[in-house]
Amino acid sequence: MARQQTTISKPVELHGSALFSGKEVTVNLLPAEADTGYMFRRIDLPDSPVVPTGVEALSEGYRCTALSWNDVEVNAVEHLLSACAGLRVDNLMIELDASELPAMGGCPLQFAEALQEAGIEEQSAERPTLQLQETISIPRGEATIVALPQEDEFTISYVLDFDEGYHPTEVFTMRLDPEIYMAELAPARTFGLEDDYEQFQKLSIGGGVTDENAFLLCRDGAIKRPLSGEPATLRFPDEAVRHKVVDLLGDLALLKVDLQARIMAIRSGHELNTALTRRLHQLLEEGVGREEYLDVQEIRRVLPHRYPFLMVDRVLRIEGESRIVAVKNCSINEPYFQGHYPDYPILPGVLQLEAMAQTAGLLLLRKLEHTGKVCLLVGMKNVKLRRPVEPGDQLILEVEAMRVRSRSAHVRARGSVDGELACEAEMSFMVVEASAI
């Protein structure tokens, strides 16, 4: 049964050192509108560019999950996303002043406590669900990850099988539930093998590792603190495998749906986790999620526009034939920002209107997909530009079909940034034969 989407009730701020770089980082968690998902805003860069969270932004990270969008990177996102998934927080704007999230104790606990402190509130839109219908298996060397159909709940089983001499095999199974997550998973810290930490030191990374936020598994079977080398006290006898489940849950959060399935993983890491996430995302595109999500490739199949004039990056939801919600991510790299008030770059108002018109086109053209007809914009009225749209903003585009007839269509469109109305208009379209243009 579908549930309502959620966000947090108020902003909350966190401070800490990044695990790999050792740099001090400030993170602000902010409420976000329904269907936004998780968005990272790099406030340390000019114009505060936004990096979306999804498989389309996945990048190659070193021992972590990394995102990249328009050459802007955010690293080590898995613990925060795991906390969001564990507590069922679906929409969040995350501002940070560095390229890597802070370690925050090497586990999701402080992130999860911050989300609880901010308060979790329901929103009006339903959370999309993917109920798996077939078994998916992805082997890679000695590692394997499998997703199996399962009705009405989501469970993860993980088998952590170490190299000889390191540690006994560990197995952990859990059902996703906020109370279980806080008690059984959130406190589980990151760890490394003795050989891994030696490699960290050679590469001069791991500057944020402390004796409290990580532990080392040694070849002689000992468990040590990474800096002092003293014996480490574990929070759980099987803390290592629990942290692997933490990471897997964070990587699956990139799907931005509630998953009804049973996941079984053996020796899986971020690379294999995200391979499964990509495969599940394919299923969403091929079937269950098509009416609720379109990525840029699907948009290109519907609209004739191409860069730099394609003004819609992602469709979040389509409600039958009457309503559509989409996103335009505004990046400083886009050419019109270079010449349109370059000392104070803003998205031209006519392009805001174009973005709304293209969103309307996506809604109307799907209805006309097999008719050989297209929609041409022929008029606008009640046009209002309420606030500037700047580089780094995420423009949420909403279009409602007011009237669709055989030769004409009329829609109401609006765009908003951070919940504040930016632009609105009523638009009229003429339906013509494709061969006529």
C-alpha positions in Angstrom: 0.0 0.0 0.0 1.4 3.4 -1.0 2.3 5.9 1.7 2.5 9.7 1.6 5.8 11.3 0.8 7.6 13.1 3.6 10.1 15.9 4.3 11.5 17.5 7.4 9.6 20.3 9.3 12.4 22.7 9.8 16.1 23.2 8.8 18.9 21.6 10.9 22.6 22.2 10.7 25.5 19.7 11.2 29.3 20.1 11.4 32.1 17.6 11.1 35.2 16.4 9.4 35.1 14.6 6.0 36.4 11.0 6.3 38.7 11.0 3.2 39.8 14.7 3.0 39.8 15.5 6.7 38.3 19.0 5.8 35.8 20.6 8.1 32.3 20.6 6.5 29.0 22.3 7.4 25.8 20.6 6.2 22.3 22.2 6.2 19.3 19.9 5.9 16.3 21.8 4.5 12.7 20.9 3.8 11.9 20.2 0.1 8.7 20.0 -1.9 7.0 16.7 -2.7 8.6 14.8 -5.7 11.9 16.7 -5.2 13.9 13.7 -3.9 17.3 14.5 -2.5 19.2 17.4 -3.9 22.7 18.6 -3.0 23.6 22.2 -3.2 27.3 23.2 -3.2 27.2 26.6 -1.5 31.0 26.7 -1.5 31.0 27.2 -5.3 30.0 30.2 -7.4 26.2 30.3 -7.9 25.7 27.3 -5.6 25.1 24.6 -8.3 22.7 21.8 -7.5 23.5 18.1 -7.9 20.5 15.8 -8.1 20.4 12.4 -6.5 19.6 9.5 -8.9 21.2 7.0 -11.1 21.7 9.6 -13.8 24.1 11.5 -11.5 26.1 8.4 -10.3 29.9 8.9 -10.6 32.9 6.8 -9.8 33.9 7.3 -6.2 36.8 5.9 -4.2 35.4 3.6 -1.5 32.2 5.7 -1.4 29.1 6.6 -3.4 29.7 9.8 -5.5 27.5 12.0 -7.6 28.4 14.3 -10.4 26.3 16.8 -12.4 27.6 19.4 -14.8 31.1 18.7 -13.5 30.1 19.4 -9.9 30.8 16.5 -7.5 29.4 15.4 -4.1 31.2 12.4 -2.5 30.3 10.0 0.4 26.6 10.5 0.2 25.6 7.0 1.3 25.4 7.5 5.1 23.0 10.4 4.8 20.9 8.7 2.2 20.8 5.6 4.3 19.5 7.6 7.2 16.8 9.1 4.9 15.8 5.7 3.7 15.8 4.2 7.1 13.6 6.9 8.5 11.5 7.3 5.3 12.4 10.9 4.6 11.8 11.3 0.9 12.4 14.9 0.0 15.4 17.0 1.2 17.6 19.8 0.1 21.1 19.3 1.4 23.5 22.3 1.4 27.2 21.7 2.0 30.3 23.8 1.7 32.7 21.1 0.4 32.7 18.2 -2.1 32.5 15.5 0.6 29.9 15.0 3.4 31.3 14.9 6.9 31.9 11.5 8.6 29.6 12.3 11.5 30.9 9.4 13.7 31.4 7.1 10.7 27.8 6.0 10.7 24.3 7.4 9.9 23.3 7.9 13.6 24.0 11.6 13.8 22.3 12.2 10.4 19.3 10.2 11.6 19.1 12.0 14.9 19.2 15.4 13.1 16.3 14.3 10.8 14.3 13.3 13.9 15.2 16.6 15.6 14.0 18.5 12.6 10.7 16.6 12.6 9.3 14.4 9.8 6.0 15.5 8.2 3.8 14.0 5.6 3.2 15.7 2.2 0.2 15.5 -0.1 1.8 13.3 -2.8 2.1 9.6 -2.7 5.5 7.8 -2.6 6.1 5.8 -5.8 6.5 2.0 -5.2 8.4 -0.6 -7.2 7.1 -4.1 -6.5 9.6 -6.5 -8.0 8.0 -9.1 -10.4 11.2 -11.0 -11.4 14.4 -12.2 -9.8 17.5 -10.1 -10.7 21.0 -11.5 -10.1 24.2 -9.6 -10.7 27.5 -11.6 -10.0 30.9 -10.0 -10.1 33.9 -12.2 -9.2 33.3 -13.6 -5.7 30.6 -11.1 -5.0 26.9 -11.4 -5.9 23.8 -9.3 -5.3 20.3 -10.7 -5.9 16.8 -9.0 -5.7 13.8 -11.3 -5.3 10.1 -10.6 -5.5 8.4 -10.1 -2.1 5.0 -8.7 -1.4 4.3 -5.7 0.9 7.7 -5.3 2.5 11.4 -4.7 2.0 14.2 -6.9 3.6 17.9 -7.1 3.2 20.2 -10.1 3.9 23.9 -9.6 3.7 26.7 -12.2 4.0 30.1 -10.7 4.7 32.8 -13.3 3.9 36.3 -12.1 4.6 39.6 -13.2 3.2 41.3 -15.9 5.1 42.6 -14.8 8.6 40.6 -11.6 8.8 37.4 -12.4 10.6 34.7 -15.1 10.8 31.9 -14.8 8.2 29.0 -12.5 9.4 25.4 -12.7 8.3 22.7 -10.1 9.0 19.0 -9.8 7.9 16.7 -6.9 8.6 13.2 -5.6 7.6 13.1 -1.9 6.8 11.4 -0.1 9.7 12.4 3.2 11.3 12.6 1.8 14.9 14.6 -1.2 13.8 16.9 1.1 11.7 17.7 3.4 14.6 18.4 0.6 17.0 20.1 -2.0 14.8 21.7 -0.2 11.9 22.3 3.5 12.4 25.1 3.2 15.1 27.1 0.7 12.9 30.4 2.4 12.0 32.5 2.2 8.9 35.5 -0.1 9.0 38.5 -1.1 6.9 40.8 -4.1 6.5 44.4 -3.6 7.6 45.6 -3.6 4.0 43.0 -1.0 3.1 44.2 1.4 5.7 47.8 1.0 4.7 46.7 2.0 1.2 44.9 5.0 2.6 48.1 6.2 4.2 50.1 5.7 1.0 47.5 7.8 -0.9 47.5 10.5 1.9 43.7 10.1 2.3 41.6 9.3 5.3 42.5 12.5 7.2 39.1 12.4 8.9 39.5 8.8 10.3 39.6 8.7 14.1 39.7 6.0 16.8 36.0 6.6 17.4 34.5 6.8 13.9 36.1 3.6 12.4 37.7 0.3 13.3 40.2 -2.0 11.6 40.0 -5.7 11.0 43.5 -7.2 11.1 44.9 -10.3 9.4 45.6 -11.9 12.8 41.9 -11.7 13.7 42.4 -8.6 16.0 40.0 -5.6 15.9 41.9 -2.4 16.4 41.4 1.4 16.6 42.9 2.8 13.4 45.2 5.5 14.8 46.3 4.3 18.2 46.3 0.6 17.3 44.7 -0.2 20.6 41.9 -2.9 20.8 38.6 -1.6 19.6 35.3 -2.1 21.3 32.5 -2.9 18.9 29.0 -1.6 19.2 27.6 -4.9 17.9 29.4 -8.3 17.7 28.6 -8.1 13.9 29.1 -4.4 13.5 31.0 -4.9 10.2 28.2 -6.6 8.3 25.6 -4.2 9.8 27.6 -1.3 8.3 27.5 -3.1 4.9 23.7 -3.1 5.1 23.9 0.6 6.0 25.8 1.3 2.8 23.5 -0.9 0.6 20.4 0.9 1.9 22.0 4.2 1.1 22.9 3.2 -2.4 19.4 1.8 -3.1 17.9 5.2 -1.9 19.1 6.5 -5.3 16.0 4.8 -6.8 13.7 7.3 -5.0 10.9 4.8 -4.7 9.7 2.4 -2.0 11.0 -1.0 -3.0 9.0 -4.2 -2.3 11.6 -6.9 -2.6 14.1 -9.1 -0.8 17.7 -8.2 -1.4 20.4 -10.8 -0.8 24.1 -9.7 -1.0 27.3 -11.6 -0.7 30.5 -9.5 -0.4 28.8 -6.6 -2.2 30.3 -3.1 -2.2 29.3 0.3 -3.6 30.1 -0.8 -7.2 27.8 -3.8 -7.1 25.1 -2.0 -5.0 24.8 0.7 -7.6 24.8 -1.8 -10.5 21.7 -3.3 -8.9 20.2 0.2 -8.4 20.8 0.9 -12.1 19.1 -2.4 -13.1 16.1 -1.6 -10.9 15.9 1.8 -12.4 15.7 0.2 -15.8 12.7 -1.7 -14.7 11.0 1.5 -13.6 11.6 3.0 -17.0 10.4 -0.1 -18.8 7.2 -0.6 -16.8 6.1 0.4 -13.4 7.7 3.8 -13.2 7.1 5.1 -16.7 4.0 7.1 -15.7 5.8 8.5 -12.7 9.3 9.2 -13.9 11.0 10.2 -17.2 14.7 10.8 -17.4 16.4 13.1 -20.0 16.7 10.2 -22.6 13.0 9.6 -22.5 12.3 13.3 -22.7 14.4 13.5 -25.8 12.3 10.8 -27.4 9.1 12.8 -26.9 10.4 16.4 -27.5 12.3 17.6 -30.6 14.4 20.0 -28.6 18.1 19.5 -28.0 20.8 21.2 -25.9 21.1 24.1 -25.3 17.3 24.6 -25.9 16.0 21.5 -24.1 14.7 23.1 -20.9 13.4 20.0 -19.0 15.8 17.7 -17.2 13.5 15.2 -15.6 9.8 14.4 -15.2 8.9 13.5 -11.7 5.3 12.5 -12.1 2.5 12.2 -14.7 -1.0 12.0 -13.4 -3.1 10.5 -16.2 -3.7 13.0 -19.0 -4.3 16.0 -16.8 -1.1 16.9 -14.8 2.6 16.7 -15.0 5.5 17.7 -12.6 9.0 18.2 -14.0 12.3 19.7 -13.1 14.7 22.2 -14.7 18.1 22.3 -13.0 19.8 25.7 -13.6 23.5 25.3 -14.0 26.0 28.2 -14.4 27.5 26.3 -17.4 24.4 27.0 -19.5 25.3 29.6 -22.3 22.6 32.2 -21.6 24.0 32.8 -18.1 27.2 34.0 -19.7 25.5 37.0 -21.4 22.3 37.6 -19.6 23.2 40.1 -16.8 26.7 38.4 -16.4 27.3 40.3 -13.1 24.0 39.0 -11.8 23.1 36.0 -13.9 19.4 35.0 -14.0 17.4 32.7 -16.2 15.6 34.8 -18.8 11.9 35.1 -18.3 11.2 33.9 -21.8 13.1 30.7 -21.1 11.1 30.2 -17.9 8.0 30.3 -20.1 9.7 28.0 -22.7 10.4 25.5 -19.9 6.8 25.5 -18.9 5.7 25.2 -22.6 8.0 22.2 -23.1 6.6 20.6 -19.9 3.1 21.1 -21.3 4.3 19.6 -24.6 5.5 16.4 -22.7 2.0 16.0 -21.2 0.1 16.7 -24.5 2.5 14.9 -26.9 2.2 11.6 -24.8 -1.6 11.7 -25.4 -1.0 12.3 -29.1 2.0 10.0 -29.4 0.4 7.6 -31.9 -1.8 10.1 -33.8 0.8 11.7 -36.1 0.0 15.1 -34.6 2.0 17.7 -32.6 1.2 20.7 -30.5 2.3 24.2 -31.3 2.3 27.1 -28.8 0.0 29.8 -30.2 -0.8 32.0 -27.2 -0.3 33.0 -23.6 -2.1 35.1 -21.1 -1.9 36.0 -17.4 1.8 35.7 -17.6 3.6 36.6 -14.3 7.3 36.5 -13.4 7.4 36.5 -9.6 11.0 36.1 -8.7 14.4 35.7 -10.3 15.7 32.2 -11.1 19.4 32.0 -10.6 22.2 29.5 -11.3 22.0 26.7 -8.8 18.2 26.9 -8.5 15.9 23.9 -9.2 12.9 25.1 -11.1 9.9 22.8 -10.3 7.5 22.9 -13.3 3.8 22.0 -12.9 1.3 21.9 -15.8 -2.4 21.1 -15.5 -4.4 20.5 -18.7 -7.6 22.6 -18.5 -9.0 21.6 -21.9 -7.8 19.3 -24.6 -9.8 19.0 -27.8 -9.1 17.5 -31.3 -7.6 20.8 -32.6 -6.6 22.8 -29.5 -5.4 22.5 -26.0 -5.3 24.9 -23.1 -3.1 24.5 -19.9 -2.3 26.3 -16.7 1.5 26.3 -15.9 3.6 27.4 -12.9 7.2 27.2 -11.9 8.6 27.4 -8.3 11.9 27.5 -6.6 12.2 26.3 -3.0 8.4 26.4 -2.7 8.2 30.0 -3.8 6.3 30.8 -7.0 8.7 32.0 -9.7 6.6 32.1 -12.9 3.1 31.3 -14.1 1.0 31.5 -17.3 -2.0 30.1 -19.1 -1.0 28.7 -22.5 -2.9 27.7 -25.6 -1.7 25.1 -28.2 -2.9 24.2 -31.6 -2.9 20.6 -32.6 -1.7 20.1 -36.1 -0.5 17.2 -38.4 3.2 16.6 -37.9 3.6 16.6 -41.7 2.4 20.2 -41.8 5.5 21.6 -40.1 
